[in-house]
Amino acid sequence: MLANNEIGAIQDITTIVRLVKAKDPQILVHTDAAQAIGKIPVNVQNLGVDLLTLVGHKIGAPKGCAVLYIRKGVNLTKFLHGGGQEFNRRAGTESVPLIVAMGEAARIWNQEGIQIAQHSTRMRDRLAARLRDLLSPSGLPLRVNGPLAAGLFDAALPNVLSIAVGGISASSILATLREDLAASAAAACHSDSVASPVLKAIHLSPSYASGTFRLSVGRHTTQKEIDQAADLLASAILQQVWHSPPPLKPKSKVQ
């Protein structure tokens, strides 16, 4: 996985490939770049991988389309037998509309990717700052998970914020906000998971793990939406802790 979808950590795939190939050049290395594409620059030559996958809906294309990069010279066993589509690797009629949409989405991201990443970074940081401002006066233990916690901004995706409040239940809070806020207590594709393997892997305490929110922003996210989301989430957290929270008043205006 080139970038973790839960805490936003960018993995050093280039070094991993180098170490693997030094051990055995015949070993094929594949990376899942679904979360990285459209968020950070991705160059298969620089990564050195043999195979790379990405999905359309992460960059604005419809759900149901994806791309598999195969390095020249790598031979794969046919996935579906029958016709000779997909260079004789996967039988079945291709969906031209999805292919065109994928290409157009890639073109837009190639042109606007830097600006989108900068905007996402600003929105992510605004969200983190506003949540701290709203929750710090309560004395609740609060932390950010992943590279951002160590100030490793270049090793973090610009659109993902994993933030934890100790001693609360993130899943129950999000259940009360499901009509107003799209967020998760873990990865979106594992929203029903009880304990996150990712949070276990970074040795997060059970108290913080159960109170972790996985929040993300995008190219269309506005400052107004960020402030509304932070206010809703902070209010629900205080409601769970105190049952009747005081009015939310940020200590300082988030810029």
N, C-alpha and C positions, 0 to 999 in steps of 0.2 A: 504494500500500500504506500503510494507516494506521499499522501497526506491523510492524516487520521481525521475521520469525519466527526468525531465526538469531541476531542479536545483541540483539534486544529494543528497538531504537531506535524511538521514537514520532515519526512524521513530522508536520511542521507543515502539515497539509492545508489548514487554513483560509487560511493565507497563500498557499499554492500556488494555491488556487481564486481568491483575490482577484487575484493577478497574471495568471492566465489570463484571467479575465473582463474585466480592464482592457484586455487586448490585443484580445479579441474575445468579447463576451458570448454569441455563438452557439455557442461551443465547449462541448461537453458534458464534464463532469469526472466520472470514476468512481473510486471508491476501494475497494480490497479490504480489508475490515475483519475478515476471518476470524480473525486472530490477536489483534485488539484487543477484540472483543466478549467480554464476560464478564471482562475483565481490567482495563479502564479505562472510564470513562464515555464513551459515544458518543452524540452528538446530531447528527442529520443537518442540522438547522437551523443549528446553530452551525458545522458544517463547511462548509456552503454547497454541498455536492456535488449533482450531478444524479442520480447513481446510486451505490448502495452494495451490496456483497454481504457476506453472512456465512454461515457453515456451522454445521450443528447439532452435530456431534461435538465442536466446540470449547467448547460450553457444556453438554455432558451429554446432548444428544439423540442418537439413533442416527445412524450414518453413512448417507449417502445423501439427506439433506434439507438444503436451503439456502434462503436468502431473497435476493431482489433488490429493493431499494428503488428506486423510480422517482419522481422528483419530479413533482408534478402539472404537467401541460403538456408533459412530455417524451414524444414519440412514437417508438416503436421499431418496426423491421421485425419481423414475426412470425417467431419462431424455428422453429416446426414448424407446418405447415399441416394442416388437417383440422377438428377440433372447435373449439369456442369456449372451451375451458377457460383458466384463468389470465387472465381478462379478454380473451379472444380473442388472447392473445400466444403461447401455447404449447399446442398440441393434446396430448391424452393424459389418461387418467384420473389424477386426483390420488390420492396415497396418504394417506388420512385418518389412519391411525395415526401416520405420520411428521409430518404437520401438527400433530396434537394434541401429540405428544411435543415438537416444536419450541416450541410455545406454552407448554407446561408448564415446559420448561427455561428459557425466557426469563423466565417469571414467578418462578421460584426465584432466578435470577441477579439479577433486579430487586430482590428482597427481601434477598438475602444477599450481593450483589456486593461491598459495601464490606468486610465481614468476611472474605470469601474473599480479596480482594486483600491485606488486611493480613496474613492468615495466610501467603499465598504469599510476600510480601516477607520475613517473618521466616524462612521456610524457605530461601529463596534466599540471604539474607545469612548464615544459619548454614552453608549448604553452602560458600559462598565462604570464610568464615572458617576452617572446619575444614580445607579443602584447603590454605589458606595455612599453617596451623599444622603440618600434616603434611609439607608439601613444602619449606617454607622452610629447615629445618635442612640439607637436602641441597645447598643452593646452586644448585638448578636455576632457570633464569630463568622467572619466572611472571608472568602479567599477565591482567587482565580486559579483554575487548573491548567496545566500544560505549559508550553514555553513562555507564555505571557507572564506567568508567575515569577519566572526568573529573569524577566526583561529581555528574553531572546525573541525580539520582534521579527527578525528575519527568518526565524524558524517556525513562525506561526502563520496560518492562513489568515487573510485579512477579513474574512466574513464570519468566523466562528468564535463564539465566546462561551467558555465553560466556566460557570461561576457557582460556588457552593456556599450554602449557609448551614452551619453546624446545628444539629439537633432538630431539624424539621423534616417533613416528608414532601419532597418536590413533586412526586407523582400525585399526591392528594391535592396539593395546591393547584397544579395544572388542570386537574379534573374540574375544579371550580371555575377555571378560566377558559374552558374549552370553547366557549361561544365567542370569546373576545380576543384570545391570544393563541397564535400558532407557535408552539414550542414543545420541547420534550424533556424528559428527565434522563434520557440517554440518546443514542443515535436514533434518528427518525425511523430507520428500518428495523429497529429493535425496541420499539416503544413499550413492548409488554415485558421486557426483561426485568427480572427482580434485582439482579446485581450486575453491574457493568464490568465485563472483563477488562476493559480499558482502565477504569478507575482502580480496579484491583492491581493491575500491572504497575501503576504509578504509586502504589502503596498508600492510597488515600484511606483515611480512617473511615469506618462504617458510618460514623456520625456525619461526616462531610459527604460521603458517597450517597447516602440517602437524601441529602439536601442539595444535590447537584442539578443545575439546570443547563441544558444544552440550547443555546440561543444562536440564531444566525440572522444575518442581514443580507441585502442584495442591492442590485443596481437601482431599483426603484424605491428603496427604503428612504423615508424622509426623516428629518429631525423631529417633526411633530409626532410621527409614528413611534420613533424611539422613545420620546418622552412619555407618550401615552402607555407604551408597553412597560417601561420601567415603573411608572406610577401604579399600574394595575398589579404588576408582580410584587412590588414592595408592599402594597396595601394588603394583598392576600397573604403574604408571609407574616406580616405583623398581626393580621387577623387570626392566623393559626396559632401564633405564639401567645397573644394577649387576649384573643377573643373579641376585643373591642379596641382597635388601634386608634392612636391619636391622629389628627390631620397630618398629612405628609407635607413637610416643609424642607426642601433641600437646603443644606447649609450654605451652598453657593450656587450661582447660576452656571449650568454646564454650557460651555461654548463649543 
